Structures are given as C-alpha cells and as structure tokens.
Amino acid sequence: MCGRFTLTVSPEAILEQFDLPGGLEEYHPRYNVAPGQQVWAIVHDGEAKRIRQLHWGLVPFWAKDPKIGYRTFNARSETAAKKAAFREPMKHSRCLIVADGFLEWRVRSGKAKQPVRFRLKSREVYGFAGLWETWRGKDGTELATCTILTTQPNEIVREVHDRMPVILPREAERLWLDPGVEDPGQLQGLLQPYPAEEMYAYEVSPLIGNVRNDSAELLEELNSK
C-alpha cells in the first residue's frame, strides 16, 4: 500500500517537469500527505492536460456514502481493471498524482515501527499512476477523488514493505493520460516497480506518524542507504 507521501519541491519545478502552463497560487510544500487530504494531480480533460486538486480516497460514482474513500485510497494495479470501484476510471479517468517521495514503516523488535522515506536519487518530482472519479451526492454536492495504484516492490522497497506505489517514468506519462486509450490491457505494461537503482531510502522522524504534523523537520535524514 501507499498511505503517506510528500511533495516538497517548488511550484516552478512541478510546472516545468510536467510541461504545464500557468501558476499554482494555492500550492505549498507538503511533508506528510495522508489519505483524506487534498493532493495535486495531472488530469487530461480531452483537450489538454492540466493540474488540479483531488481528494485522496476514491469514491465511485455509484457509492451511497463518500466514506468508502477511506478504504479506496490505493488500488492494486494487477486487479484494478476488474474491480467495481476502479473499472470505469481505469478506462476513462486516469491521472498522475504529483509527489517527490513516499513513506513506509519498517517493523523493528517489539511493536516499534520506524518510518522510511523513499525518493528518487535525482530528487525530481514525478507522478504516481492514479485514477480519479467525480462523485455527486443527492444534495448536488460534488467531490473529485482519487486513488494511487500499487505494484510489487522493487529490491529497495522490499526490505520494508511488500507493495509500492507505481511511479511512472516520463516516457509513460503521455500514454497513461491519453483519453483515447480505453483498453486497460494497453496500459498494464506501464504498471511496473520503479528501478531500485534509481531510488534511495532513509529513516525519518517517528513524528511523521501523526498526520497533524507537517513540517520540513520531519524529513531530515536519520539514516541513509
């Protein structure tokens, strides 16, 4: 699973990396992004790609209660195209969820768990393979939501967890966002573990376990590898 990630780069770095016009007036760095919060995502509206905010935790259009999003913040890439909650978004509503790192917890002796941050050696911002959906309540309320696809871990993540988010390389982004592609079979080859040799991991403060904490000090390196 992927239950926590970071986005600490400048807005200019995001716009340049994804070749986007305009600014990000509402943007500010995030050091501890958790399910149920707003995230930045790249979507394609049929004419061009754009960046917008989505609620992390996908609520299918048919759901009676938006609280289902607390259980659908991740989707297994191997089975998403067959699951009721994700089947339609896999065909029509794919996105890139913008991040520059993600976190998992290493189990140590006893019950203690040590948070570990994974990021690219290049320190670049990137996109997780994501799905998004707009849910409409009976009162007319609209909620734009998303989920992060996960896959088998690479060698560096496997030491900590048995799943990792799908990080899409730059050359895969165009196909993933292409609204003309509706066959999930054409996309399955993109949903692979990111190369371990291009990533590194380091331990961070246990204070990151509290979702109310969100400061740069949380991500200071305690032990790198």
C-alpha positions as CSV (number, residue, x, y, z in Angstrom):
1,M,0.0,0.0,0.0
2,C,0.9,3.7,-0.1
3,G,-0.6,5.5,2.8
4,R,1.7,8.6,3.1
5,F,3.8,10.7,0.6
6,T,5.5,14.0,0.2
7,L,5.6,16.9,-2.2
8,T,8.2,19.4,-1.2
9,V,9.5,20.9,-4.4
10,S,8.8,24.4,-5.7
11,P,5.7,25.1,-7.9
12,E,8.0,26.1,-10.7
13,A,9.6,22.6,-10.6
14,I,6.2,20.9,-10.9
15,L,5.1,23.1,-13.9
16,E,8.5,22.5,-15.6
17,Q,8.5,18.8,-15.0
18,F,5.1,18.2,-16.4
19,D,5.2,20.9,-19.1
20,L,2.3,22.8,-17.7
21,P,1.3,26.5,-18.3
22,G,0.2,29.0,-15.6
23,G,0.9,29.1,-11.9
24,L,-0.1,27.3,-8.7
25,E,-1.3,30.0,-6.5
26,E,-2.7,27.7,-3.8
27,Y,0.3,25.4,-3.7
28,H,2.5,24.9,-0.7
29,P,5.0,22.2,0.2
30,R,3.6,19.1,1.9
31,Y,5.8,16.9,4.1
32,N,3.2,14.4,5.3
33,V,0.3,13.9,2.9
34,A,-2.3,11.3,4.2
35,P,-5.5,9.8,2.8
36,G,-8.5,12.0,3.2
37,Q,-6.5,15.1,2.3
38,Q,-6.2,17.1,-0.9
39,V,-3.5,16.2,-3.4
40,W,-2.2,17.7,-6.6
41,A,-2.9,15.7,-9.7
42,I,-2.4,15.9,-13.5
43,V,-5.5,15.1,-15.5
44,H,-6.5,15.2,-19.2
45,D,-9.8,17.0,-20.0
46,G,-10.0,15.7,-23.5
47,E,-8.2,18.7,-25.0
48,A,-5.1,19.2,-22.8
49,K,-3.6,18.1,-19.5
50,R,-4.0,20.4,-16.5
51,I,-3.2,20.3,-12.8
52,R,-5.9,20.3,-10.2
53,Q,-6.6,19.2,-6.6
54,L,-8.3,15.9,-5.8
55,H,-9.4,14.3,-2.5
56,W,-7.2,11.3,-1.8
57,G,-9.6,8.3,-1.4
58,L,-11.6,7.4,-4.5
59,V,-15.4,7.5,-4.2
60,P,-17.0,5.6,-7.1
61,F,-19.9,7.4,-8.8
62,W,-22.3,4.8,-7.6
63,A,-21.4,4.9,-3.9
64,K,-24.1,5.9,-1.5
65,D,-21.7,7.1,1.1
66,P,-18.4,9.0,0.4
67,K,-16.8,7.4,3.5
68,I,-15.9,4.5,1.2
69,G,-12.9,6.6,0.2
70,Y,-11.2,5.7,3.4
71,R,-10.9,2.2,2.1
72,T,-10.0,3.0,-1.5
73,F,-7.0,5.3,-1.3
74,N,-5.0,2.5,-3.0
75,A,-5.8,0.1,-5.9
76,R,-3.8,-3.0,-6.8
77,S,-2.6,-2.5,-10.3
78,E,-2.9,-6.2,-11.1
79,T,-6.7,-6.3,-10.5
80,A,-7.9,-2.6,-10.7
81,A,-9.5,-3.1,-14.2
82,K,-11.7,-5.9,-12.8
83,K,-12.8,-4.2,-9.5
84,A,-16.2,-2.4,-9.4
85,A,-14.7,0.7,-7.8
86,F,-11.9,1.2,-10.3
87,R,-13.1,-0.4,-13.5
88,E,-14.5,2.7,-15.1
89,P,-11.7,5.1,-14.0
90,M,-9.2,2.7,-15.5
91,K,-10.9,3.2,-18.8
92,H,-11.7,6.9,-18.7
93,S,-10.2,8.8,-15.8
94,R,-6.6,8.2,-15.2
95,C,-4.3,10.8,-13.6
96,L,-0.8,11.4,-12.3
97,I,-0.6,12.1,-8.6
98,V,2.3,14.5,-8.1
99,A,4.9,13.6,-5.5
100,D,8.6,13.6,-4.7
101,G,8.7,10.8,-2.1
102,F,6.6,8.2,-0.2
103,L,6.8,6.6,3.2
104,E,6.5,3.1,4.6
105,W,7.2,1.8,8.1
106,R,9.9,-0.7,9.0
107,V,8.9,-3.1,11.7
108,R,11.5,-3.4,14.4
109,S,11.7,-5.5,17.6
110,G,8.6,-5.3,19.7
111,K,5.9,-3.0,18.4
112,A,8.1,-0.1,17.4
113,K,7.9,0.9,13.7
114,Q,10.5,3.2,12.0
115,P,9.2,5.4,9.1
116,V,11.4,5.3,6.0
117,R,11.2,7.8,3.1
118,F,11.8,6.6,-0.4
119,R,12.7,9.1,-3.2
120,L,14.5,9.3,-6.5
121,K,18.2,9.8,-6.5
122,S,17.7,12.6,-9.0
123,R,15.4,14.3,-6.4
124,E,12.9,15.0,-9.2
125,V,9.2,15.4,-8.8
126,Y,7.2,12.6,-10.5
127,G,3.7,11.2,-10.9
128,F,2.2,8.1,-9.3
129,A,-0.2,6.3,-11.6
130,G,-3.6,7.3,-10.3
131,L,-7.3,7.0,-11.0
132,W,-9.9,9.7,-10.4
133,E,-13.6,10.0,-10.2
134,T,-16.3,12.7,-9.5
135,W,-18.9,11.6,-7.0
136,R,-22.2,13.5,-6.8
137,G,-24.4,13.4,-3.7
138,K,-28.2,13.6,-3.7
139,D,-28.0,17.2,-2.5
140,G,-25.9,18.2,-5.5
141,T,-22.6,18.0,-3.7
142,E,-19.6,17.1,-5.9
143,L,-16.4,15.5,-4.7
144,A,-13.5,14.9,-7.0
145,T,-11.5,11.9,-5.6
146,C,-8.5,9.7,-6.5
147,T,-6.6,6.6,-5.7
148,I,-2.9,5.6,-6.1
149,L,-2.1,2.3,-7.9
150,T,0.3,0.0,-6.3
151,T,2.5,-2.9,-7.5
152,Q,5.1,-5.4,-6.4
153,P,8.1,-3.8,-4.6
154,N,11.5,-3.3,-6.1
155,E,14.6,-4.5,-4.2
156,I,15.0,-1.4,-2.0
157,V,11.3,-1.1,-1.0
158,R,11.0,-4.9,-0.4
159,E,13.2,-4.6,2.7
160,V,10.4,-2.5,4.3
161,H,7.1,-3.4,2.6
162,D,5.5,-5.9,0.2
163,R,3.9,-3.2,-2.0
164,M,4.9,0.1,-3.5
165,P,3.2,2.8,-5.5
166,V,3.5,2.8,-9.2
167,I,5.9,5.6,-10.2
168,L,5.5,6.3,-13.9
169,P,8.7,7.3,-15.9
170,R,8.4,10.3,-18.0
171,E,8.1,8.3,-21.3
172,A,5.0,6.5,-19.9
173,E,3.0,9.6,-18.8
174,R,1.6,10.5,-22.2
175,L,0.1,7.1,-22.8
176,W,-1.3,6.9,-19.2
177,L,-3.1,10.2,-19.6
178,D,-4.3,9.6,-23.2
179,P,-8.1,9.8,-23.1
180,G,-8.2,7.9,-26.4
181,V,-6.9,4.7,-24.7
182,E,-9.8,2.9,-23.1
183,D,-8.4,-0.7,-23.1
184,P,-6.6,-1.3,-19.7
185,G,-4.6,-4.1,-21.5
186,Q,-2.7,-1.4,-23.3
187,L,-1.6,0.1,-20.0
188,Q,-0.7,-2.9,-17.9
189,G,2.9,-2.9,-19.1
190,L,3.4,0.6,-17.6
191,L,2.4,-0.6,-14.1
192,Q,5.8,-2.0,-13.0
193,P,8.1,-1.4,-10.0
194,Y,10.3,1.6,-10.5
195,P,14.0,0.7,-10.9
196,A,15.6,0.3,-7.5
197,E,19.0,1.6,-8.7
198,E,17.3,5.0,-9.3
199,M,16.0,5.3,-5.7
200,Y,17.3,5.6,-2.2
201,A,15.8,5.3,1.2
202,Y,16.4,6.9,4.6
203,E,14.8,6.9,8.0
204,V,12.9,9.9,9.2
205,S,11.4,11.1,12.4
206,P,8.6,9.0,14.0
207,L,6.7,12.2,14.5
208,I,5.6,11.8,10.9
209,G,3.2,9.1,12.1
210,N,0.9,11.8,13.3
211,V,-1.0,13.3,10.3
212,R,-1.3,16.7,12.1
213,N,2.5,17.1,11.8
214,D,3.6,18.7,8.5
215,S,7.0,20.4,8.6
216,A,10.3,20.1,6.9
217,E,12.0,18.8,10.1
218,L,10.0,15.5,9.7
219,L,12.0,14.6,6.6
220,E,15.5,15.2,8.0
221,E,17.7,12.1,7.3
222,L,18.3,9.8,10.3
223,N,20.0,7.0,8.4
224,S,20.5,6.8,4.6
225,K,21.3,3.8,2.4
